[in-house]
Amino acid sequence: MIELLLSRATVITLAVIGGILAVLAHLLQARGRGFAAHTRKLNIAAYVAMAASMFLFIVAGFWRARA
């Protein structure tokens, strides 16, 4: 299970999902103020996905150096 979580594919997938969510949030923000609540939620989700990706990348580096 830990190998799947720390795999390269998982880290890259989380980063890509975060990037896509950030772009969607930016596009909603550009459309106007009516989407402010959705934009904020998408931004939070994007940052969570990107932060998880960075965290797993760091942990994977330490995990592989130890093995």
N, CA, C and O atoms as CSV, one atom per row, in Angstrom:
chain,resi,resn,atom,element,x,y,z
A,1,MET,N,N,0.827,-1.199,0.000
A,1,MET,CA,C,0.000,0.000,0.000
A,1,MET,C,C,0.872,1.263,0.000
A,1,MET,O,O,0.600,2.211,-0.737
A,2,ILE,N,N,1.908,1.266,0.822
A,2,ILE,CA,C,2.761,2.450,0.902
A,2,ILE,C,C,3.512,2.673,-0.405
A,2,ILE,O,O,3.776,3.812,-0.789
A,3,GLU,N,N,3.860,1.572,-1.094
A,3,GLU,CA,C,4.553,1.714,-2.376
A,3,GLU,C,C,3.663,2.395,-3.414
A,3,GLU,O,O,4.135,3.204,-4.213
A,4,LEU,N,N,2.363,2.060,-3.394
A,4,LEU,CA,C,1.421,2.693,-4.319
A,4,LEU,C,C,1.276,4.180,-4.002
A,4,LEU,O,O,1.244,5.013,-4.909
A,5,LEU,N,N,1.190,4.505,-2.729
A,5,LEU,CA,C,1.029,5.898,-2.310
A,5,LEU,C,C,2.260,6.735,-2.656
A,5,LEU,O,O,2.141,7.913,-2.991
A,6,LEU,N,N,3.428,6.129,-2.573
A,6,LEU,CA,C,4.670,6.851,-2.839
A,6,LEU,C,C,5.177,6.662,-4.263
A,6,LEU,O,O,6.293,7.070,-4.587
A,7,SER,N,N,4.363,6.047,-5.111
A,7,SER,CA,C,4.801,5.806,-6.482
A,7,SER,C,C,4.851,7.116,-7.272
A,7,SER,O,O,4.177,8.096,-6.955
A,8,ARG,N,N,5.663,7.084,-8.292
A,8,ARG,CA,C,5.839,8.260,-9.144
A,8,ARG,C,C,4.520,8.651,-9.804
A,8,ARG,O,O,4.206,9.835,-9.925
A,9,ALA,N,N,3.754,7.655,-10.229
A,9,ALA,CA,C,2.479,7.923,-10.903
A,9,ALA,C,C,1.499,8.645,-9.977
A,9,ALA,O,O,0.788,9.550,-10.413
A,10,THR,N,N,1.460,8.254,-8.710
A,10,THR,CA,C,0.557,8.900,-7.757
A,10,THR,C,C,0.953,10.354,-7.533
A,10,THR,O,O,0.096,11.237,-7.515
A,11,VAL,N,N,2.233,10.600,-7.366
A,11,VAL,CA,C,2.722,11.963,-7.128
A,11,VAL,C,C,2.423,12.853,-8.328
A,11,VAL,O,O,1.971,13.987,-8.167
A,12,ILE,N,N,2.674,12.344,-9.525
A,12,ILE,CA,C,2.429,13.132,-10.732
A,12,ILE,C,C,0.931,13.365,-10.932
A,12,ILE,O,O,0.518,14.461,-11.308
A,13,THR,N,N,0.121,12.341,-10.681
A,13,THR,CA,C,-1.323,12.479,-10.834
A,13,THR,C,C,-1.880,13.553,-9.907
A,13,THR,O,O,-2.699,14.371,-10.327
A,14,LEU,N,N,-1.445,13.557,-8.657
A,14,LEU,CA,C,-1.908,14.581,-7.719
A,14,LEU,C,C,-1.494,15.975,-8.176
A,14,LEU,O,O,-2.274,16.921,-8.069
A,15,ALA,N,N,-0.271,16.106,-8.685
A,15,ALA,CA,C,0.191,17.416,-9.164
A,15,ALA,C,C,-0.639,17.882,-10.363
A,15,ALA,O,O,-0.999,19.056,-10.453
A,16,VAL,N,N,-0.939,16.967,-11.275
A,16,VAL,CA,C,-1.723,17.329,-12.460
A,16,VAL,C,C,-3.147,17.703,-12.063
A,16,VAL,O,O,-3.698,18.677,-12.575
A,17,ILE,N,N,-3.743,16.938,-11.159
A,17,ILE,CA,C,-5.097,17.261,-10.688
A,17,ILE,C,C,-5.107,18.647,-10.034
A,17,ILE,O,O,-6.012,19.446,-10.271
A,18,GLY,N,N,-4.106,18.919,-9.220
A,18,GLY,CA,C,-4.016,20.240,-8.593
A,18,GLY,C,C,-3.885,21.349,-9.613
A,18,GLY,O,O,-4.499,22.407,-9.468
A,19,GLY,N,N,-3.090,21.117,-10.644
A,19,GLY,CA,C,-2.926,22.119,-11.692
A,19,GLY,C,C,-4.214,22.366,-12.464
A,19,GLY,O,O,-4.564,23.508,-12.763
A,20,ILE,N,N,-4.915,21.280,-12.783
A,20,ILE,CA,C,-6.184,21.422,-13.507
A,20,ILE,C,C,-7.203,22.181,-12.658
A,20,ILE,O,O,-7.910,23.051,-13.167
A,21,LEU,N,N,-7.278,21.855,-11.374
A,21,LEU,CA,C,-8.215,22.561,-10.495
A,21,LEU,C,C,-7.862,24.041,-10.376
A,21,LEU,O,O,-8.750,24.891,-10.308
A,22,ALA,N,N,-6.567,24.345,-10.350
A,22,ALA,CA,C,-6.147,25.744,-10.265
A,22,ALA,C,C,-6.541,26.509,-11.531
A,22,ALA,O,O,-6.979,27.656,-11.453
A,23,VAL,N,N,-6.385,25.876,-12.686
A,23,VAL,CA,C,-6.778,26.518,-13.942
A,23,VAL,C,C,-8.288,26.743,-13.968
A,23,VAL,O,O,-8.753,27.810,-14.369
A,24,LEU,N,N,-9.050,25.739,-13.541
A,24,LEU,CA,C,-10.506,25.904,-13.502
A,24,LEU,C,C,-10.915,27.036,-12.566
A,24,LEU,O,O,-11.815,27.813,-12.885
A,25,ALA,N,N,-10.263,27.129,-11.423
A,25,ALA,CA,C,-10.561,28.211,-10.486
A,25,ALA,C,C,-10.244,29.567,-11.109
A,25,ALA,O,O,-11.002,30.524,-10.949
A,26,HIS,N,N,-9.139,29.643,-11.810
A,26,HIS,CA,C,-8.765,30.895,-12.465
A,26,HIS,C,C,-9.789,31.277,-13.536
A,26,HIS,O,O,-10.162,32.443,-13.661
A,27,LEU,N,N,-10.235,30.293,-14.299
A,27,LEU,CA,C,-11.234,30.574,-15.339
A,27,LEU,C,C,-12.554,31.029,-14.731
A,27,LEU,O,O,-13.203,31.932,-15.259
A,28,LEU,N,N,-12.952,30.414,-13.632
A,28,LEU,CA,C,-14.175,30.857,-12.955
A,28,LEU,C,C,-14.029,32.264,-12.406
A,28,LEU,O,O,-14.966,33.061,-12.465
A,29,GLN,N,N,-12.859,32.568,-11.874
A,29,GLN,CA,C,-12.615,33.901,-11.331
A,29,GLN,C,C,-12.673,34.944,-12.448
A,29,GLN,O,O,-13.139,36.063,-12.234
A,30,ALA,N,N,-12.208,34.581,-13.618
A,30,ALA,CA,C,-12.214,35.517,-14.744
A,30,ALA,C,C,-13.633,35.782,-15.257
A,30,ALA,O,O,-13.893,36.821,-15.864
A,31,ARG,N,N,-14.542,34.844,-15.010
A,31,ARG,CA,C,-15.921,35.015,-15.498
A,31,ARG,C,C,-16.709,36.017,-14.678
A,31,ARG,O,O,-17.672,36.596,-15.180
A,32,GLY,N,N,-16.325,36.235,-13.430
A,32,GLY,CA,C,-17.029,37.244,-12.650
A,32,GLY,C,C,-17.203,36.865,-11.193
A,32,GLY,O,O,-16.778,35.800,-10.745
A,33,ARG,N,N,-17.832,37.756,-10.479
A,33,ARG,CA,C,-18.002,37.608,-9.035
A,33,ARG,C,C,-19.031,36.555,-8.645
A,33,ARG,O,O,-19.028,36.105,-7.499
A,34,GLY,N,N,-19.894,36.154,-9.539
A,34,GLY,CA,C,-20.954,35.213,-9.227
A,34,GLY,C,C,-20.456,33.834,-8.833
A,34,GLY,O,O,-21.197,33.046,-8.245
A,35,PHE,N,N,-19.209,33.541,-9.153
A,35,PHE,CA,C,-18.642,32.225,-8.870
A,35,PHE,C,C,-17.631,32.252,-7.734
A,35,PHE,O,O,-16.806,31.344,-7.631
A,36,ALA,N,N,-17.672,33.258,-6.889
A,36,ALA,CA,C,-16.652,33.428,-5.854
A,36,ALA,C,C,-16.580,32.240,-4.899
A,36,ALA,O,O,-15.484,31.806,-4.544
A,37,ALA,N,N,-17.723,31.708,-4.477
A,37,ALA,CA,C,-17.712,30.579,-3.536
A,37,ALA,C,C,-17.113,29.338,-4.186
A,37,ALA,O,O,-16.346,28.610,-3.556
A,38,HIS,N,N,-17.462,29.100,-5.438
A,38,HIS,CA,C,-16.922,27.940,-6.144
A,38,HIS,C,C,-15.428,28.111,-6.410
A,38,HIS,O,O,-14.657,27.155,-6.317
A,39,THR,N,N,-15.035,29.323,-6.737
A,39,THR,CA,C,-13.623,29.595,-7.010
A,39,THR,C,C,-12.779,29.325,-5.783
A,39,THR,O,O,-11.710,28.721,-5.876
A,40,ARG,N,N,-13.252,29.770,-4.638
A,40,ARG,CA,C,-12.502,29.557,-3.390
A,40,ARG,C,C,-12.361,28.072,-3.088
A,40,ARG,O,O,-11.284,27.619,-2.701
A,41,LYS,N,N,-13.438,27.310,-3.259
A,41,LYS,CA,C,-13.381,25.869,-2.997
A,41,LYS,C,C,-12.432,25.162,-3.962
A,41,LYS,O,O,-11.679,24.272,-3.567
A,42,LEU,N,N,-12.476,25.565,-5.222
A,42,LEU,CA,C,-11.569,24.966,-6.200
A,42,LEU,C,C,-10.120,25.309,-5.898
A,42,LEU,O,O,-9.239,24.461,-6.041
A,43,ASN,N,N,-9.866,26.545,-5.480
A,43,ASN,CA,C,-8.499,26.938,-5.116
A,43,ASN,C,C,-7.994,26.126,-3.931
A,43,ASN,O,O,-6.846,25.683,-3.924
A,44,ILE,N,N,-8.836,25.933,-2.941
A,44,ILE,CA,C,-8.443,25.144,-1.770
A,44,ILE,C,C,-8.145,23.705,-2.181
A,44,ILE,O,O,-7.138,23.130,-1.768
A,45,ALA,N,N,-9.023,23.132,-2.995
A,45,ALA,CA,C,-8.811,21.760,-3.461
A,45,ALA,C,C,-7.516,21.652,-4.279
A,45,ALA,O,O,-6.782,20.671,-4.158
A,46,ALA,N,N,-7.243,22.654,-5.103
A,46,ALA,CA,C,-6.023,22.651,-5.909
A,46,ALA,C,C,-4.786,22.689,-5.022
A,46,ALA,O,O,-3.841,21.930,-5.235
A,47,TYR,N,N,-4.792,23.567,-4.033
A,47,TYR,CA,C,-3.633,23.662,-3.148
A,47,TYR,C,C,-3.459,22.415,-2.292
A,47,TYR,O,O,-2.330,22.018,-2.001
A,48,VAL,N,N,-4.561,21.793,-1.887
A,48,VAL,CA,C,-4.466,20.547,-1.109
A,48,VAL,C,C,-3.850,19.453,-1.968
A,48,VAL,O,O,-2.965,18.732,-1.506
A,49,ALA,N,N,-4.303,19.318,-3.208
A,49,ALA,CA,C,-3.758,18.287,-4.097
A,49,ALA,C,C,-2.277,18.529,-4.379
A,49,ALA,O,O,-1.481,17.591,-4.367
A,50,MET,N,N,-1.909,19.776,-4.632
A,50,MET,CA,C,-0.502,20.078,-4.906
A,50,MET,C,C,0.365,19.894,-3.664
A,50,MET,O,O,1.495,19.415,-3.768
A,51,ALA,N,N,-0.144,20.264,-2.501
A,51,ALA,CA,C,0.605,20.073,-1.262
A,51,ALA,C,C,0.784,18.589,-0.966
A,51,ALA,O,O,1.856,18.167,-0.532
A,52,ALA,N,N,-0.248,17.801,-1.195
A,52,ALA,CA,C,-0.134,16.354,-0.995
A,52,ALA,C,C,0.907,15.770,-1.941
A,52,ALA,O,O,1.688,14.902,-1.552
A,53,SER,N,N,0.918,16.242,-3.168
A,53,SER,CA,C,1.901,15.780,-4.142
A,53,SER,C,C,3.319,16.110,-3.690
A,53,SER,O,O,4.208,15.262,-3.768
A,54,MET,N,N,3.533,17.326,-3.224
A,54,MET,CA,C,4.866,17.723,-2.752
A,54,MET,C,C,5.277,16.921,-1.519
A,54,MET,O,O,6.423,16.485,-1.409
A,55,PHE,N,N,4.346,16.731,-0.603
A,55,PHE,CA,C,4.635,15.961,0.606
A,55,PHE,C,C,5.019,14.520,0.254
A,55,PHE,O,O,6.005,13.992,0.767
A,56,LEU,N,N,4.235,13.895,-0.620
A,56,LEU,CA,C,4.538,12.520,-1.012
A,56,LEU,C,C,5.858,12.428,-1.768
A,56,LEU,O,O,6.583,11.443,-1.630
A,57,PHE,N,N,6.173,13.438,-2.558
A,57,PHE,CA,C,7.455,13.474,-3.268
A,57,PHE,C,C,8.619,13.486,-2.280
A,57,PHE,O,O,9.597,12.760,-2.460
A,58,ILE,N,N,8.514,14.299,-1.251
A,58,ILE,CA,C,9.568,14.377,-0.237
A,58,ILE,C,C,9.674,13.066,0.534
A,58,ILE,O,O,10.771,12.548,0.741
A,59,VAL,N,N,8.531,12.534,0.958
A,59,VAL,CA,C,8.531,11.276,1.708
A,59,VAL,C,C,9.095,10.148,0.853
A,59,VAL,O,O,9.857,9.318,1.349
A,60,ALA,N,N,8.730,10.108,-0.421
A,60,ALA,CA,C,9.239,9.064,-1.321
A,60,ALA,C,C,10.755,9.148,-1.448
A,60,ALA,O,O,11.432,8.122,-1.511
A,61,GLY,N,N,11.289,10.366,-1.486
A,61,GLY,CA,C,12.743,10.530,-1.557
A,61,GLY,C,C,13.435,9.968,-0.337
A,61,GLY,O,O,14.451,9.285,-0.464
A,62,PHE,N,N,12.905,10.240,0.840
A,62,PHE,CA,C,13.487,9.700,2.059
A,62,PHE,C,C,13.280,8.190,2.156
A,62,PHE,O,O,14.151,7.463,2.632
A,63,TRP,N,N,12.109,7.728,1.695
A,63,TRP,CA,C,11.780,6.316,1.772
A,63,TRP,C,C,12.735,5.491,0.894
A,63,TRP,O,O,13.209,4.430,1.302
A,64,ARG,N,N,13.004,5.989,-0.293
A,64,ARG,CA,C,13.876,5.255,-1.209
A,64,ARG,C,C,15.342,5.355,-0.782
A,64,ARG,O,O,16.120,4.432,-1.020
A,65,ALA,N,N,15.719,6.457,-0.160
A,65,ALA,CA,C,17.101,6.606,0.310
A,65,ALA,C,C,17.370,5.646,1.476
A,65,ALA,O,O,18.492,5.175,1.666
A,66,ARG,N,N,16.326,5.370,2.243
A,66,ARG,CA,C,16.467,4.474,3.387
A,66,ARG,C,C,16.551,3.017,2.938
A,66,ARG,O,O,17.236,2.210,3.565
A,67,ALA,N,N,15.862,2.687,1.865
A,67,ALA,CA,C,15.784,1.278,1.422
A,67,ALA,C,C,17.033,0.838,0.694
A,67,ALA,O,O,17.124,-0.311,0.261
